[in-house]
């Protein structure tokens, strides 16, 4: 069954591999509980005539949880095997977003996350939850890893430092974390059978758990919990993958009983060729308006966020504002409050790896070997793995692709490579291709390689075939990959290189990016350097540029 129409839960897939104006509700509840903090300064609302267009971000940020703390909105997403995990985006208007940090600094869940003897592709950080606790001014992240244990991380700010608070030996699958108005912490979770757990006052242990709802067979699978208290009622927001959204409501407390209502099913989406908007979260602006941030399956790019206003019925049920019976391609922008403290940093542009830390736009393919890389006005990658398989190579650094089409260019100093080394720029997923430098027998070539593949259990089935190459002189080269991640038949990726940074030469044929949903994550640009003979070589990346047409 195609990814656009599958009724196949993530749990099954992963286990196999191992409308009117918004804001009708009174402003007595914040987005995650009834008592989110507000800035002490006076807030002045002003009308905004502008429109925003969907997707609000054309990058892969799936399994959305979204909250507001004061004037700022925060957005958490899944990262599977990428490290650090659980990125946090920040916005002051729900439309313009910037990277703020990661909730999970390292995937310390076993050696497979280090590419040590085994691999963790499509494991790791799935749908998880982000919340803010006003009583101690602390952010909480809660997630279940591999259907076994659940972990809670905390931080005084989204930028960090994030540290692990506790490990709970219960699998809070697709968890939604609620900090109630009385400061009690609750978790909603489950697949088809939905449960609620109460945590201890310090959030370290479970004190109670109870099944609260069983999904009717006529609906099928429900998962992806988001837990809210709004106007004294408790709500569990659930997805029917990958074409529906439902909500449960209790007027009798967090343990129910709950009644169910359909929010959307097979609703037309705003991305041509993409799927049905689903699995996200509700958030309330300081003006009292409500919005639903969902994602759309849009492979090969991944699952990308779309935004719509929400109305509430007189008896307390959310209704998505539609445009001609579908999720709108555009809506009026959310009404502004006080001017933001700064403009959101763009998700495209240039990174010269200034300073001594990677910016939070970057994530490694599995945990890196931190002795083999450094940032100091340039990114140095020393070979960390001897392998002919990029999927086994440590310290491959990835960046989300900007849609619908974009180009990534790196400036690479390869003068310190050794024989057998391979370094370059890839379009990385379960079917991959790259352009890069090969050093063999003291000679240097730039090559385009395709045919890197995995099977459905994420074992390597192809390590790549060189399709074109050219001899290069000197120690510096510019490598470029262009990706068209619009859903559809084309999905081309192309590669080129330059020896002067200005004139680029196309190398190799077009690469057709895969669009199988089962890998879940979308394609990424990936910078790599690995050895095929012996360790000791290195490269330096002095510039990365991400541009759109």
N, C-alpha and C positions, 0 to 999 in steps of 0.2 A: 504494500500500500504506500502511496506517495506520502512524502512528509507534509504535504498540504492538507491531507485528509486523514492521517493516521489517528486512530483512537487507542494508542499504544503508550502506556505510561512510561515515564523516564525510569521508574523503578524496574519495570520489566526489561527495558532496553539495556540498562546498566547491569542488572543482574545477569542477563544472558551473556554479556561481554565480560564478566569476571569471572425624543428630544426637544428641550426648551432652555431658557437661560439657567445657568448654574447657580447654586448657592441658596436653595430654598430653606435649608435647615438653619435654625438659630445658632449663633456662634457661642456654644457652651462647651464644645469639645475640640481639642486639638487633634492633629492627624494621627497620633499614636495612642493618646489617652486624653483625659479631660484636663490635664494640667501640664502641657508643654510650656517652657519658659518663654516669656516675651521680653524684648528689650525694654529697658526702663525709659528710654526716650520716647517722646510722643511720636506716633505713627500717623502720617497723613496720607489718605488714599487719593489717588488721582486717576481719572479716566484714561484709558489707553486705547487709541484708535487702531493701533497696529494689529497685524495678523501674524500668527506663526504658522509655519507649514510643517507637516509630518513627512517623514520621521523627524523628531526634534534633534536626534543624533543619529547620523547614519554610520554607526559603528556597533560592534557586537557587545551588547550589555544586556544579558538575559536574566530571567528569574528576579525581576525587579522588586526591591523593597525601597520605599520612599517615605521619608519623614520630614517634618519641619521643626527646627529649633530656633526660636526667635524669628529673625528675618531670613534665615538661611534654610535651604532645602538640601537634603542629603539623600543620595541614591546609591544603593549597594547592589552588586551583581555577582553572578557565578563566574568562576574561572577554571573549574575542573583541575587540570594538572599544571596550570601555570602558577608561577611563584614570583613575588608574593601574591597571596590570594585575596579574594573579596575586595575589589577596588571600591573606593568611595568617591563619587562625584559630588560637586557642590554647585548650587545655583541660587540666585536671588530672585529669579523670575519664572522658574520652571521650564524655561526655553533654552537659555544659554548656560551650558554646563562646562565645568573644568574639573580636572583631576585634583583630589585633595589628599589621598593616601590609600592605604590598604589595611584591612582589619586583621589579616592573618599574615604576619611578617615572614614566616617560613612554613612550609608544609612538613612539619616534623611529625608525620603520621606513619613512618616506617621507611626502610631503605629503598622501596620502589619509587618513592618521590625524589630520590637522589639519582635515579637511573643506575642503581647499584644492584646488579643481578636480576632485577625485574623492573617493570615500567608501570606507570600509573596513568597512562592515557585514558581519558574519559572517567577518571575517578576524582577524588579530591573534593573541592568546594562546589557543591550543587546549590540548589535553592536554600538560602539561609536568610537570617533576619538581622536587622539593625534597629536599635532603639536607644532612646536617651532617658536617663533617670534623673529627674530634677533634684531629688533629695540629696544626691551626692555629686551632682553635676558630672555625671559619667556616661560615656557611650558604651553600649553593649552590643556585641556581635554573637550570634548563636547559630551553630551549624552542626549538622550530622555528617559524619564521614563514613562512607562505605557501609551504610545500614547497620553500623555497630554502635559506636559511641557518639556522644554529642559534646561539643566544646563551646565554652564561652570565653571570649576575649573582651577586655575592657581598655578604655583609654580616656584621658581627660579631655581630649579633643580629637577630631577625626584625623588630624595629621599625625597623631600618636604622641608618645610611644604606646603601641598596643602590646599588651601582655596577656598570657593565658590566665584566666581566673580559676577555671575548674575544668575537669573532665567528668562527665556524667555517664554512667554505664547504662544509658537508655538511648534508643535510637529515635530521636525526634526528627523523623523524616519530613523534609520540606517544612521546616519550622517557622512559625510566626510568633514573635515575642511581644508581649504586652506588658507594659508597666502601668498598672491600674492607678486610679486617682488616689487610692489609699496606700500606694507604693508597693503593693503586692505584685510579684512577678508571675506571669502565666505564660504557658507555651501551648499553642495549638499545633497539631501535627498529624501526619498519617496519609495513607493512600486508600481511598474508598471508605475505610473505617477511620473516622476522625476522632481524635482524643484531645483532651486538655490536661496539662500537668500544672501543678502549682509548685513553685520553687521556694526554697527557704529564704528568709529575709536577706541573707547575704548573697543569694543567687548561686550558691555552690552545690546544692543538693536538691533532689526532688523530695517533696513531702507528701504529695498526693497526685494520683493520675486516674483519669476516668474516661471511658469511651463516651462520647456525647452525640455521635451521629453515624448512621450507616447509610451510604449512598444508595438510592433506589436503583435497581437493575435497569430501569428505563433510562437513567442518566449515564450509567457506566462508571467510569473512573473520575474521582475528584481528588486533587492533591494541590500542592503549592499554597499552603495556608498563609494568610495574613490576618492578624488578630487585632481588633479595634474595640474601644469603648467609645460610643458616640451617643450623647444625650441620654446616658444611663442604660442604653442597650449594648449588648455584646454582639459583635459581628465576626464571623470567620469567612474571609473572602477566599474562594477556591476556584481552581481552574479545571476545566475538562479538556485535557490535551488532545489535539491542538486546535480545538475549534469552539471552545465555549468557556464561559465564566459564570459561576454561581455564587450565591452568598447565603450564609446561615445567620439567623438572628435569634437571640435569646433576650427576653425581658425579665428573666429570673436569675441572672447571675452568670458567671463564666462557665459553669458546668451544665448549663442548659435547664430545661430542654430547648432545642433549637428547631426552628422551622426554616425551610429552604425556598429560595426564589431564584429563577434564572435571570441573569443580568444580560447575557448575550449568547447567541449560538449561531454559528455559520454567518457571522456578520461580515459584510464586505469591508476590506481594509484599504488603507490609503496608499499602499505600495504596490505598484503594478507587478503582477506575477507573484506577489507575496501572499502569506497566509492570513488567518483570522487573528485580529488583536486579542490577546489573552494573557493570563498569568502576570499580574503586576500588583500595584498597590494604589490605595486611595490616600489623598492628602488634602488638607484644608489650608487655604491661604489665610493670611491675617485679616483679609477683608471678609472672610466667611464663605468664600466660594470653594467648591470642591472640584477636584480633578482626579482622573484615573490615568495612571501611566501604565501602559501595557507594552508587550513586545509583539512583533510580527516575525514569523519565520520567513527569512529572506535569504536563503542560501544561493550562492556560496559565501555571502558576507556574514551570515550568522543570524542572530535574533536581535532585532533593532527596535528601539523604543518609540512609541507613538503616544500622544497625549490628547485627551478629550475632556471637556467639562462634564460634570455630573450634577444632576438634579436629585432631589429627594422627594418621595411621595409624602403625603400627609401622615401616613402610618409608618414612615421610617424605612423605606427601601430605596436604594440608589437606582437611578436611571441615567444611562449614558446619553448625552446630547448627540443626536445623529444629524447627518447632512444627506438629504435625499436617500434616507434609509440605510446609510452606511456610516462607518467611522470617517469623519471628515478629513479631507486632505489639508484643510486649514481651518482655523478658528480665530476669533478675536484673542489677542494676547491677554493673559491674566492681568488684572488691574494692578497697577504699581503701588508700592508702599514707599517708604523713605528710600532715597537714592542708595544703591548698593555701595559698600565700602570700596569696591573696585570692580572693574569689568572682568568678566570671566576670561581666563587665559584660553586662547584658541586651541582646539584639538588638532590643528594642522600647523605647519610652520617648520622652523629650523631648530635643531638641537645640536649644539657644538660640544656637548658634554662638558660644559664649564663646571667649575667647582669640583667636589670630591664625592658626590652622591648622584645616583641615577634619579632622574625625575620620575614621578609615579605613573607616567604614561607607559613605562616599560615593565614587562614581565618576562621572566625566564621560562623556557620550556623545561619543566621540573626545577627542582632546587639547583642553584649553581654551586660549583666549587669555588668558594670565595677566595681561595688562594691563587686562582688563575685568571682573575680579572681585576681591573681597577679603573677608576675615573679620575682624571686630573687634567682638565682642559683637553679632553680626548678620551675615548674609550679604548683601553688596551685589553685584548682577548688573547691570552696565552692558551695554547692547546691543552685541553683538559682530558681528552679521550682519544685513544687509538682505536679507530673503527672505520669501516667503509660505509657505515649506515648512519645517515644524518639523524634518524630517529633515536639512535643510541648516544648521540654526541651531547655531552654536557656543555653548559654555558652558551646555548643558543638563545639570543635575546630577541624578544618579539614585540611588535607594535601593531595595534589594531589597524585594519585598512579603513580608510575613509571612503564612504560611498557617495554617490553611485559609482564614480570612477575616480581614481587617484593614482599618483605616481610617487614612489619613494626612491630617493637617490642617496647613496652613501659615497663619501670620499674615503678611500682605503689606502693606507700605507702598508704595503705588503713586503717591504724590504727585509724584514726579519723572519719571513717564512722559511721553513726547512723542507727538504725533499719529502714528498708524500703528503704535505699539508694541503688542505682545501679550505678556502675562506671565501665568503661572499654574501649574497643577498637572495633569500628564498621567498617564494610563496608557499607557506607551510600549512599543511593540514594532513589528512590521511592519504591524499594524493598530492604530491608536491613537485615543484621544479625550482631550479635556481640558476643564477649567473654568478660566476665567481672565478677566483684565481686558483690554478693548479700549479704547484711547484714539483717538478719531477726531473731528476737527473741534472739538476742545476739550471734547468730551463723553466721559463714562466709562460703560461698560456692563460688566456681568459676563455672560459668555456660556458656553454649553456647545457644544462643537464636536466632531463625530464625522466619520468617513470619511477619516481620514488613513491611506493604504495604500501598500504596496510590492508589486512583483511578485517572482517567484522569483529574479530577479537583483538584487534590492534597489534597484531604481529606483523613484522615487516615481510612483505611479499616481493618487493623490488627496491633495490638500492640505487637505481638510476642509470640512465644511459646518456652518454655525451652525444649531443645532436649537432653541435657546431663549436668551433674554437678558432682562436687566432693568437699568434705570438704577440707578446707585449714586452716592451723594454722599460727600464727605469723601475722605480719603487713605488709609484703612486698611480692609482686608477680610480675612476668614478664608475660605479655600478648602478643600474637603474632597473626598476620593475614597475610596470604599469598594470593595474588590475581593474577590470570592469566587473563589479560584484552585483550588478542588477540581476534579480532572478530571471531565468529564461534560458533559451537554448544556447546563447553565445558564450558568456562567461569567460572571455579571453584574458589571458595574462601574457604580457610580452616583456622582453628583456633587451637591454642595450648597454653599451659601455662607452667610455670616453677616456682619452689620455690627456685631455687638456681642460676638462670640466665644462666645455662649451659645445663641442661637436660630438654628438652621440651616434654610434653605429649600432644598428639593430643586429642582434645575434640570435640565431636559431628560430624555429617556427613558433607560432602562437601556441600557448598552453591552455587547454580547456580545464578550468577549475571544476572540481566535483561539487555536487550539491546534495549528497546523501545526508539526511538530517541526523543519522544515528551517531555521528561524531559530535554533534551538538554545537561545539564551538565553530566559529567561522574561520575563514582564511586569515592569516596574519603575514605581515612582512617580518622576516626573520634574518638577523645578522648572525653569522656562524663562523667558527674557525675550529677545525678538528684535524687531527693527525691520522694518517693511515699507516705510518711506519714507526715513528717514535715521537715522544713529547719533546718540547723545547722551543718550538717556534712560536711566533706571536704576530699579531697584526694590530694596527691602530686605526680606529675610525675617528676621523677628525670632524666629521659633519654628517648629519642625517637631515634630510629635508623631505617633508610630506606636503604635496601640493595637489590641488584639484583644478580641473580645467577652468 
